[in-house]
Structure formats: structure tokens, C-alpha cells
């Protein structure tokens, strides 16, 4: 378990961190992968997006557009570019990485094992 320092968190050390991920998805019956860079968005931004998502508003393309960055950590796509240039399988797979679905599943499994 990583031990964090509140002073570092206060200075924003967790926000805007960038991580490299490989996204796998199926397209035209073939397994494909693409390397992406994902920027950690601040709580205020993700909380707003989550609220809108729970209100049945579609936010995936906006969320992806804010999180995917290039090698200089600059936003790479607009919301419109995501909507027009991504296929559903790619968008879903990228969104799972951006939102951290895999990490949530692992955390739930770890919690479940501790409870047993």
C-alpha cells in the first residue's frame, strides 16, 4: 500500500498525473490495441461528470476528451472528435481505463477477500 503525504496532496501532487495504458478492444472481428496517455482529472471535474452521468446524461466522450493527452501532456481530442472518430468498442474500452473500472474491480475483490 502506498503511503501518501497530506502536504503533497494539498499541493496537488495527485492531480494531473499522467499514466500510460494500453487499451484493447475488438474492431471488425479483430482484437486491436492502442497506447494512450491518461491524465488524472481533479475531483471537482470528475464529481461533476459523475453527477451528470447519474442523471442519465451522456458524458463519456467529454470525459475521454479531457483525460487523453499527448506526449507533452496536452489534451489530444475534442469531445466532437471523440464522438466522430471513435467507434463504440474503442470509446468503451478507453472510458473503462479513464474511469478506472479495472482498479475499482480489483479494490472490490481485495475488500471482499479481507472480509472473508
C-alpha positions in Angstrom: 0.0 0.0 0.0 1.3 3.4 -0.9 1.7 5.9 1.9 0.8 9.4 0.8 1.7 12.7 2.5 -1.2 15.2 3.0 1.1 18.1 2.4 1.9 16.7 -1.1 -1.8 16.1 -1.7 -2.6 19.6 -0.7 -0.1 20.9 -3.2 -1.9 18.9 -6.0 0.5 16.1 -6.4 -2.2 13.6 -7.3 -4.0 15.8 -9.9 -2.8 15.9 -13.5 -0.5 12.8 -13.1 -0.3 11.0 -16.4 -0.2 7.3 -16.8 0.5 5.2 -19.9 -2.1 2.5 -20.6 -2.7 0.0 -23.4 -6.4 -0.2 -24.4 -7.6 -3.4 -26.0 -10.8 -3.6 -28.0 -12.4 -5.6 -30.9 -13.0 -3.9 -34.2 -14.3 -5.7 -37.3 -13.9 -9.1 -35.6 -10.2 -8.4 -34.8 -8.6 -7.7 -31.4 -6.9 -4.3 -31.6 -4.9 -2.3 -29.1 -3.8 1.3 -28.8 -1.4 3.0 -26.4 -2.9 6.1 -24.6 -1.8 8.6 -22.0 -4.4 9.4 -19.4 -4.3 12.5 -17.2 -5.8 12.2 -13.7 -8.5 14.8 -13.5 -9.2 16.7 -10.3 -12.1 15.7 -8.0 -14.2 18.7 -8.8 -14.2 17.8 -12.5 -14.8 14.1 -12.1 -17.5 14.7 -9.5 -19.4 17.0 -11.9 -19.1 14.4 -14.6 -20.2 11.6 -12.3 -23.3 13.6 -11.2 -24.3 14.3 -14.8 -23.7 10.6 -15.6 -26.0 9.5 -12.7 -28.6 12.0 -14.0 -28.6 9.9 -17.2 -26.6 12.4 -19.2 -24.0 11.0 -21.7 -20.6 12.2 -20.5 -18.2 9.6 -21.8 -16.9 11.5 -24.8 -16.4 14.6 -22.8 -14.6 12.7 -20.0 -12.4 10.9 -22.5 -11.6 14.2 -24.3 -10.5 15.8 -21.0 -8.3 12.8 -20.0 -6.4 11.7 -23.1 -3.2 13.6 -23.6 -0.3 13.6 -26.0 3.4 13.2 -25.2 3.5 16.8 -24.0 0.6 16.2 -21.6 -1.7 18.4 -23.7 -5.3 17.4 -24.4 -5.4 15.4 -27.6 -9.0 15.3 -28.7 -12.1 17.5 -28.5 -15.4 16.0 -27.4 -16.6 16.2 -31.0 -13.5 14.4 -32.3 -14.2 11.5 -29.8 -17.8 11.3 -31.0 -17.0 11.4 -34.7 -13.7 9.4 -34.8 -14.1 6.7 -32.1 -16.1 3.5 -32.6 -18.2 2.3 -29.6 -15.8 -0.5 -28.7 -12.8 1.8 -28.6 -14.7 4.5 -26.6 -16.0 2.0 -24.1 -12.5 0.4 -23.6 -10.9 3.9 -23.2 -13.6 5.1 -20.8 -13.0 2.0 -18.7 -9.3 2.9 -18.4 -10.0 6.6 -17.8 -12.6 5.9 -15.1 -10.5 3.2 -13.6 -13.1 0.4 -13.9 -10.3 -2.2 -13.5 -9.0 -0.6 -10.4 -12.5 -0.4 -8.9 -13.0 -4.2 -9.6 -9.6 -5.0 -8.0 -10.3 -2.9 -5.0 -13.7 -4.6 -4.5 -12.1 -8.0 -4.9 -9.4 -7.1 -2.3 -12.0 -5.8 0.1 -14.1 -9.0 -0.4 -11.1 -11.2 0.3 -10.3 -9.3 3.6 -13.9 -9.7 4.7 -13.7 -13.5 4.2 
